[in-house]
Amino acid sequence: MLLLGSLVNGLAIVFGSLAGSILRNISQQTKDTVTKGIGLGVIVLGIQMAFKTSSFIIVLISLCLGAMLGEWFKIEDRMNQFGLYLEKRFAKKNSNFAEGFVTASLIFLIGSMGIIGAIESGVSLNHQTLFTKSVMDGFMSIMLTATLGVGVLFSAVPVFLYQGLIAILASVIVRYIPKELLDMLMIEISAIGGLMIFAIGLNITEMAKIRVSNYLPGLLILIGIVAVQYFYF
């Protein structure tokens, strides 16, 4: 089944969120401590991923150009508006539903693991990488839901759609991409994703407030730059 890995990942987030909603009665101090621990782990993961790059200049240029486009299109604001729309329909007033939806979506979406896993699913029906990611996301969603609320549960939808779309596209177009180019893309995508994950970690620990969503166009810019570099230089 082509979309099995993506489906399992989405369901892991749903079940983790349901479990997290049960644990919402734990003390605020415990939630804060555990959440900041998750944030520290996310920071370390982001640093590890960022160091994989073979050309930090390309990553930095892509990130900055992506930020300009993201601010132009107001991606962060639109994601928050979508979260607030869901909040009005499904959540109690004065909740942090939008923050939970946006934060969880970014954590679960950004990074090479989901991309590589989805490509593996599309190319060879090997879902092992996405199964591993599902375990990680499931435990992460427990604490995120306990801290940020039910908005985390709805992040399962973009995760399934995002990874499922990559798997479908990979099953069609990957045969036309040279393996060397694909390897280059995975390394650099991991690096720029690592920087975004690092920023998310700073947000979770409340060390900074970074509009991470607005960096997302940088992924597309990076792919374009790496492709041009491969074919013409």
Short mmCIF file of the C-alpha atoms (twelve columns), coordinates in Angstrom:
data_MODEL
# 
_entry.id   MODEL 
# 
loop_
_atom_site.group_PDB 
_atom_site.id 
_atom_site.type_symbol 
_atom_site.label_atom_id 
_atom_site.label_alt_id 
_atom_site.label_comp_id 
_atom_site.label_asym_id 
_atom_site.label_seq_id 
_atom_site.Cartn_x 
_atom_site.Cartn_y 
_atom_site.Cartn_z 
_atom_site.pdbx_PDB_model_num 
ATOM 1   C CA . MET A 1   0.000   0.000  0.000   1 
ATOM 2   C CA . LEU A 2   1.633   3.204  -1.220  1 
ATOM 3   C CA . LEU A 3   0.328   5.464  1.559   1 
ATOM 4   C CA . LEU A 4   0.648   3.028  4.465   1 
ATOM 5   C CA . GLY A 5   3.613   4.812  6.053   1 
ATOM 6   C CA . SER A 6   1.925   8.220  5.838   1 
ATOM 7   C CA . LEU A 7   -1.315  6.799  7.252   1 
ATOM 8   C CA . VAL A 8   0.456   5.179  10.206  1 
ATOM 9   C CA . ASN A 9   2.301   8.434  10.921  1 
ATOM 10  C CA . GLY A 10  -0.958  10.381 10.965  1 
ATOM 11  C CA . LEU A 11  -2.667  7.823  13.201  1 
ATOM 12  C CA . ALA A 12  0.294   7.863  15.624  1 
ATOM 13  C CA . ILE A 13  -0.189  11.606 16.046  1 
ATOM 14  C CA . VAL A 14  -3.937  11.160 16.582  1 
ATOM 15  C CA . PHE A 15  -3.525  8.452  19.238  1 
ATOM 16  C CA . GLY A 16  -0.672  10.337 20.876  1 
ATOM 17  C CA . SER A 17  -2.817  13.467 21.012  1 
ATOM 18  C CA . LEU A 18  -5.717  11.547 22.544  1 
ATOM 19  C CA . ALA A 19  -3.373  10.162 25.189  1 
ATOM 20  C CA . GLY A 20  -1.980  13.624 25.783  1 
ATOM 21  C CA . SER A 21  -5.465  15.046 26.308  1 
ATOM 22  C CA . ILE A 22  -5.951  12.553 29.150  1 
ATOM 23  C CA . LEU A 23  -2.716  13.707 30.784  1 
ATOM 24  C CA . ARG A 24  -3.638  17.389 30.715  1 
ATOM 25  C CA . ASN A 25  -4.274  17.311 34.473  1 
ATOM 26  C CA . ILE A 26  -0.591  16.909 35.284  1 
ATOM 27  C CA . SER A 27  0.912   19.949 36.965  1 
ATOM 28  C CA . GLN A 28  1.889   22.975 34.912  1 
ATOM 29  C CA . GLN A 29  5.396   22.758 36.316  1 
ATOM 30  C CA . THR A 30  5.752   19.195 35.004  1 
ATOM 31  C CA . LYS A 31  4.387   20.179 31.611  1 
ATOM 32  C CA . ASP A 32  6.766   23.128 31.442  1 
ATOM 33  C CA . THR A 33  9.792   21.062 32.405  1 
ATOM 34  C CA . VAL A 34  9.019   18.225 29.995  1 
ATOM 35  C CA . THR A 35  8.128   20.612 27.163  1 
ATOM 36  C CA . LYS A 36  11.388  22.508 27.568  1 
ATOM 37  C CA . GLY A 37  13.171  19.146 27.570  1 
ATOM 38  C CA . ILE A 38  11.504  18.368 24.235  1 
ATOM 39  C CA . GLY A 39  12.569  21.799 23.024  1 
ATOM 40  C CA . LEU A 40  16.187  21.103 23.968  1 
ATOM 41  C CA . GLY A 41  16.033  17.782 22.149  1 
ATOM 42  C CA . VAL A 42  14.581  19.497 19.065  1 
ATOM 43  C CA . ILE A 43  17.403  22.070 19.190  1 
ATOM 44  C CA . VAL A 44  20.060  19.343 19.279  1 
ATOM 45  C CA . LEU A 45  18.339  17.475 16.431  1 
ATOM 46  C CA . GLY A 46  18.256  20.665 14.375  1 
ATOM 47  C CA . ILE A 47  21.958  21.297 14.951  1 
ATOM 48  C CA . GLN A 48  22.848  17.745 13.930  1 
ATOM 49  C CA . MET A 49  20.833  18.054 10.728  1 
ATOM 50  C CA . ALA A 50  22.210  21.505 9.882   1 
ATOM 51  C CA . PHE A 51  25.811  20.278 10.011  1 
ATOM 52  C CA . LYS A 52  25.142  17.774 7.224   1 
ATOM 53  C CA . THR A 53  25.317  20.472 4.562   1 
ATOM 54  C CA . SER A 54  28.159  20.527 2.075   1 
ATOM 55  C CA . SER A 55  27.501  24.186 1.208   1 
ATOM 56  C CA . PHE A 56  26.259  26.321 4.069   1 
ATOM 57  C CA . ILE A 57  26.196  29.402 1.830   1 
ATOM 58  C CA . ILE A 58  23.525  27.824 -0.393  1 
ATOM 59  C CA . VAL A 59  21.491  26.875 2.656   1 
ATOM 60  C CA . LEU A 60  21.769  30.377 4.110   1 
ATOM 61  C CA . ILE A 61  20.838  32.067 0.812   1 
ATOM 62  C CA . SER A 62  17.851  29.755 0.393   1 
ATOM 63  C CA . LEU A 63  16.730  30.381 3.964   1 
ATOM 64  C CA . CYS A 64  16.926  34.178 3.608   1 
ATOM 65  C CA . LEU A 65  15.214  34.277 0.215   1 
ATOM 66  C CA . GLY A 66  12.585  31.892 1.522   1 
ATOM 67  C CA . ALA A 67  12.017  34.165 4.519   1 
ATOM 68  C CA . MET A 68  11.429  37.127 2.210   1 
ATOM 69  C CA . LEU A 69  8.857   35.170 0.222   1 
ATOM 70  C CA . GLY A 70  7.274   33.811 3.376   1 
ATOM 71  C CA . GLU A 71  6.863   37.290 4.805   1 
ATOM 72  C CA . TRP A 72  5.524   38.520 1.463   1 
ATOM 73  C CA . PHE A 73  2.888   35.773 1.342   1 
ATOM 74  C CA . LYS A 74  2.318   35.969 5.129   1 
ATOM 75  C CA . ILE A 75  2.546   32.188 5.487   1 
ATOM 76  C CA . GLU A 76  2.818   32.279 9.283   1 
ATOM 77  C CA . ASP A 77  -0.204  34.548 9.578   1 
ATOM 78  C CA . ARG A 78  -2.251  32.388 7.214   1 
ATOM 79  C CA . MET A 79  -1.366  29.218 9.122   1 
ATOM 80  C CA . ASN A 80  -2.412  30.908 12.342  1 
ATOM 81  C CA . GLN A 81  -5.649  32.080 10.719  1 
ATOM 82  C CA . PHE A 82  -6.372  28.516 9.614   1 
ATOM 83  C CA . GLY A 83  -5.652  27.310 13.131  1 
ATOM 84  C CA . LEU A 84  -7.970  29.956 14.571  1 
ATOM 85  C CA . TYR A 85  -10.682 28.884 12.126  1 
ATOM 86  C CA . LEU A 86  -10.380 25.318 13.387  1 
ATOM 87  C CA . GLU A 87  -10.319 26.640 16.936  1 
ATOM 88  C CA . LYS A 88  -13.671 28.375 16.462  1 
ATOM 89  C CA . ARG A 89  -15.206 25.155 15.195  1 
ATOM 90  C CA . PHE A 90  -13.646 22.576 17.477  1 
ATOM 91  C CA . ALA A 91  -12.034 24.166 20.537  1 
ATOM 92  C CA . LYS A 92  -13.051 26.092 23.608  1 
ATOM 93  C CA . LYS A 93  -12.632 29.834 23.704  1 
ATOM 94  C CA . ASN A 94  -9.371  31.325 24.986  1 
ATOM 95  C CA . SER A 95  -7.464  28.126 24.232  1 
ATOM 96  C CA . ASN A 96  -4.080  27.889 22.530  1 
ATOM 97  C CA . PHE A 97  -5.488  25.715 19.763  1 
ATOM 98  C CA . ALA A 98  -3.805  27.636 16.922  1 
ATOM 99  C CA . GLU A 99  -0.395  27.529 18.611  1 
ATOM 100 C CA . GLY A 100 -0.711  23.771 19.097  1 
ATOM 101 C CA . PHE A 101 -1.752  23.182 15.491  1 
ATOM 102 C CA . VAL A 102 0.984   25.341 13.972  1 
ATOM 103 C CA . THR A 103 3.784   24.216 16.311  1 
ATOM 104 C CA . ALA A 104 2.970   20.516 15.927  1 
ATOM 105 C CA . SER A 105 2.553   20.803 12.151  1 
ATOM 106 C CA . LEU A 106 5.975   22.396 11.806  1 
ATOM 107 C CA . ILE A 107 7.697   19.882 14.078  1 
ATOM 108 C CA . PHE A 108 6.142   16.898 12.296  1 
ATOM 109 C CA . LEU A 109 6.511   18.267 8.751   1 
ATOM 110 C CA . ILE A 110 9.965   19.828 8.618   1 
ATOM 111 C CA . GLY A 111 12.962  17.567 8.253   1 
ATOM 112 C CA . SER A 112 14.471  15.064 5.916   1 
ATOM 113 C CA . MET A 113 13.127  11.994 7.718   1 
ATOM 114 C CA . GLY A 114 9.586   12.536 6.466   1 
ATOM 115 C CA . ILE A 115 10.791  13.371 2.957   1 
ATOM 116 C CA . ILE A 116 13.158  10.426 2.687   1 
ATOM 117 C CA . GLY A 117 10.614  8.082  4.250   1 
ATOM 118 C CA . ALA A 118 7.893   9.232  1.860   1 
ATOM 119 C CA . ILE A 119 10.216  8.788  -1.119  1 
ATOM 120 C CA . GLU A 120 11.069  5.265  0.075   1 
ATOM 121 C CA . SER A 121 7.351   4.535  0.352   1 
ATOM 122 C CA . GLY A 122 6.720   5.834  -3.158  1 
ATOM 123 C CA . VAL A 123 9.693   4.172  -4.815  1 
ATOM 124 C CA . SER A 124 9.948   0.776  -3.123  1 
ATOM 125 C CA . LEU A 125 6.928   0.543  -0.772  1 
ATOM 126 C CA . ASN A 126 9.446   0.446  2.102   1 
ATOM 127 C CA . HIS A 127 7.720   2.186  5.021   1 
ATOM 128 C CA . GLN A 128 10.298  1.493  7.745   1 
ATOM 129 C CA . THR A 129 11.550  5.079  7.963   1 
ATOM 130 C CA . LEU A 130 8.033   6.482  8.302   1 
ATOM 131 C CA . PHE A 131 7.197   3.813  10.884  1 
ATOM 132 C CA . THR A 132 10.192  4.969  12.928  1 
ATOM 133 C CA . LYS A 133 9.114   8.592  12.547  1 
ATOM 134 C CA . SER A 134 5.617   7.579  13.652  1 
ATOM 135 C CA . VAL A 135 6.954   6.337  16.994  1 
ATOM 136 C CA . MET A 136 8.831   9.597  17.535  1 
ATOM 137 C CA . ASP A 137 5.873   11.772 16.522  1 
ATOM 138 C CA . GLY A 138 3.481   9.753  18.654  1 
ATOM 139 C CA . PHE A 139 5.434   10.371 21.856  1 
ATOM 140 C CA . MET A 140 6.036   13.993 20.894  1 
ATOM 141 C CA . SER A 141 2.299   14.547 20.315  1 
ATOM 142 C CA . ILE A 142 1.506   13.267 23.825  1 
ATOM 143 C CA . MET A 143 3.471   16.041 25.510  1 
ATOM 144 C CA . LEU A 144 2.568   18.683 22.969  1 
ATOM 145 C CA . THR A 145 -1.140  17.971 23.472  1 
ATOM 146 C CA . ALA A 146 -0.770  17.924 27.254  1 
ATOM 147 C CA . THR A 147 0.827   21.367 26.986  1 
ATOM 148 C CA . LEU A 148 -0.729  23.049 23.943  1 
ATOM 149 C CA . GLY A 149 -4.097  21.320 23.665  1 
ATOM 150 C CA . VAL A 150 -6.191  19.537 21.073  1 
ATOM 151 C CA . GLY A 151 -4.864  21.602 18.162  1 
ATOM 152 C CA . VAL A 152 -1.964  19.139 17.998  1 
ATOM 153 C CA . LEU A 153 -4.348  16.375 16.900  1 
ATOM 154 C CA . PHE A 154 -5.307  18.248 13.726  1 
ATOM 155 C CA . SER A 155 -1.669  18.393 12.639  1 
ATOM 156 C CA . ALA A 156 -2.146  14.749 11.607  1 
ATOM 157 C CA . VAL A 157 -4.031  16.007 8.530   1 
ATOM 158 C CA . PRO A 158 -1.213  18.076 6.942   1 
ATOM 159 C CA . VAL A 159 1.298   15.366 7.898   1 
ATOM 160 C CA . PHE A 160 -0.679  12.700 6.037   1 
ATOM 161 C CA . LEU A 161 -1.340  14.945 3.031   1 
ATOM 162 C CA . TYR A 162 2.243   16.212 2.832   1 
ATOM 163 C CA . GLN A 163 3.961   12.842 3.099   1 
ATOM 164 C CA . GLY A 164 1.308   11.113 1.020   1 
ATOM 165 C CA . LEU A 165 1.723   13.637 -1.788  1 
ATOM 166 C CA . ILE A 166 5.506   13.201 -1.748  1 
ATOM 167 C CA . ALA A 167 5.089   9.417  -1.891  1 
ATOM 168 C CA . ILE A 168 2.734   9.655  -4.868  1 
ATOM 169 C CA . LEU A 169 4.976   12.106 -6.720  1 
ATOM 170 C CA . ALA A 170 8.062   10.052 -5.914  1 
ATOM 171 C CA . SER A 171 6.480   6.948  -7.393  1 
ATOM 172 C CA . VAL A 172 6.069   8.839  -10.664 1 
ATOM 173 C CA . ILE A 173 9.044   11.183 -11.076 1 
ATOM 174 C CA . VAL A 174 11.902  9.680  -9.076  1 
ATOM 175 C CA . ARG A 175 12.828  7.427  -11.988 1 
ATOM 176 C CA . TYR A 176 13.731  10.553 -13.984 1 
ATOM 177 C CA . ILE A 177 16.003  12.119 -11.319 1 
ATOM 178 C CA . PRO A 178 19.708  11.154 -11.353 1 
ATOM 179 C CA . LYS A 179 20.660  9.363  -8.135  1 
ATOM 180 C CA . GLU A 180 23.553  11.746 -7.498  1 
ATOM 181 C CA . LEU A 181 21.212  14.751 -7.649  1 
ATOM 182 C CA . LEU A 182 18.719  13.042 -5.360  1 
ATOM 183 C CA . ASP A 183 21.471  12.381 -2.806  1 
ATOM 184 C CA . MET A 184 22.567  16.026 -2.969  1 
ATOM 185 C CA . LEU A 185 19.013  17.222 -2.458  1 
ATOM 186 C CA . MET A 186 18.468  15.025 0.574   1 
ATOM 187 C CA . ILE A 187 21.633  16.321 2.258   1 
ATOM 188 C CA . GLU A 188 20.819  19.993 1.712   1 
ATOM 189 C CA . ILE A 189 17.121  19.598 2.536   1 
ATOM 190 C CA . SER A 190 18.188  17.972 5.783   1 
ATOM 191 C CA . ALA A 191 20.451  20.939 6.513   1 
ATOM 192 C CA . ILE A 192 17.925  23.706 5.868   1 
ATOM 193 C CA . GLY A 193 15.270  21.680 7.670   1 
ATOM 194 C CA . GLY A 194 17.672  21.401 10.588  1 
ATOM 195 C CA . LEU A 195 17.942  25.170 10.858  1 
ATOM 196 C CA . MET A 196 14.151  25.449 10.895  1 
ATOM 197 C CA . ILE A 197 13.892  22.719 13.525  1 
ATOM 198 C CA . PHE A 198 16.510  24.560 15.593  1 
ATOM 199 C CA . ALA A 199 14.303  27.668 15.433  1 
ATOM 200 C CA . ILE A 200 11.285  25.614 16.503  1 
ATOM 201 C CA . GLY A 201 13.271  24.365 19.483  1 
ATOM 202 C CA . LEU A 202 14.019  27.947 20.486  1 
ATOM 203 C CA . ASN A 203 10.300  28.721 20.275  1 
ATOM 204 C CA . ILE A 204 9.363   25.704 22.393  1 
ATOM 205 C CA . THR A 205 11.869  26.629 25.106  1 
ATOM 206 C CA . GLU A 206 10.658  30.249 24.888  1 
ATOM 207 C CA . MET A 207 14.200  31.436 24.265  1 
ATOM 208 C CA . ALA A 208 12.988  33.272 21.163  1 
ATOM 209 C CA . LYS A 209 9.897   33.860 19.053  1 
ATOM 210 C CA . ILE A 210 10.715  33.075 15.424  1 
ATOM 211 C CA . ARG A 211 8.158   33.046 12.600  1 
ATOM 212 C CA . VAL A 212 9.383   29.680 11.346  1 
ATOM 213 C CA . SER A 213 6.554   29.093 8.873   1 
ATOM 214 C CA . ASN A 214 7.803   31.978 6.763   1 
ATOM 215 C CA . TYR A 215 11.050  30.115 6.075   1 
ATOM 216 C CA . LEU A 216 9.269   27.236 4.317   1 
ATOM 217 C CA . PRO A 217 9.661   28.639 0.751   1 
ATOM 218 C CA . GLY A 218 13.378  28.256 1.317   1 
ATOM 219 C CA . LEU A 219 12.967  24.526 0.740   1 
ATOM 220 C CA . LEU A 220 11.773  25.104 -2.828  1 
ATOM 221 C CA . ILE A 221 14.469  27.708 -3.476  1 
ATOM 222 C CA . LEU A 222 17.100  25.281 -2.206  1 
ATOM 223 C CA . ILE A 223 15.877  22.537 -4.535  1 
ATOM 224 C CA . GLY A 224 16.082  24.947 -7.464  1 
ATOM 225 C CA . ILE A 225 19.608  26.117 -6.620  1 
ATOM 226 C CA . VAL A 226 20.926  22.586 -6.113  1 
ATOM 227 C CA . ALA A 227 19.351  21.436 -9.408  1 
ATOM 228 C CA . VAL A 228 20.920  24.361 -11.304 1 
ATOM 229 C CA . GLN A 229 24.265  23.690 -9.673  1 
ATOM 230 C CA . TYR A 230 24.117  20.012 -10.616 1 
ATOM 231 C CA . PHE A 231 23.172  20.495 -14.255 1 
ATOM 232 C CA . TYR A 232 25.170  23.624 -15.120 1 
ATOM 233 C CA . PHE A 233 28.212  23.789 -12.828 1 
# 
